């Protein structure tokens, strides 16, 4: 874990001061996008064999609570990643 943190802190180049977003911002934006995608994947599913059947799987805790929290958290993290100046 320590190596990952050191690698993250060393990301960058000499032109980072001139650019509006640094390499760290882009890395954080990718992390936020992965969280958003994970939230949408957790929301998906719940198919049934025939359209006449009703499946109560759509009311699972994972789809109603966990997935929307992940999506909103991902979007908030994206805003942070764009606005944070390193």
Residue pairs with C-beta under 8 A, 6 or more apart in sequence:
8 24
8 27
11 23
11 24
11 27
12 22
12 23
12 24
12 86
13 23
16 22
16 23
16 86
21 82
22 86
24 86
25 81
25 82
25 84
25 86
28 77
28 80
28 81
28 84
29 78
29 81
29 82
31 77
31 81
32 74
32 75
32 77
32 78
32 80
32 81
33 74
33 78
34 74
35 70
35 71
35 73
35 74
35 77
36 70
36 71
36 74
36 75
36 78
38 70
38 74
39 67
39 68
39 69
39 70
39 71
39 73
39 74
40 67
40 71
42 62
42 63
42 66
42 67
42 70
43 63
43 67
43 68
43 71
45 57
45 63
46 55
46 57
46 58
46 60
46 63
47 55
48 54
48 55
57 63
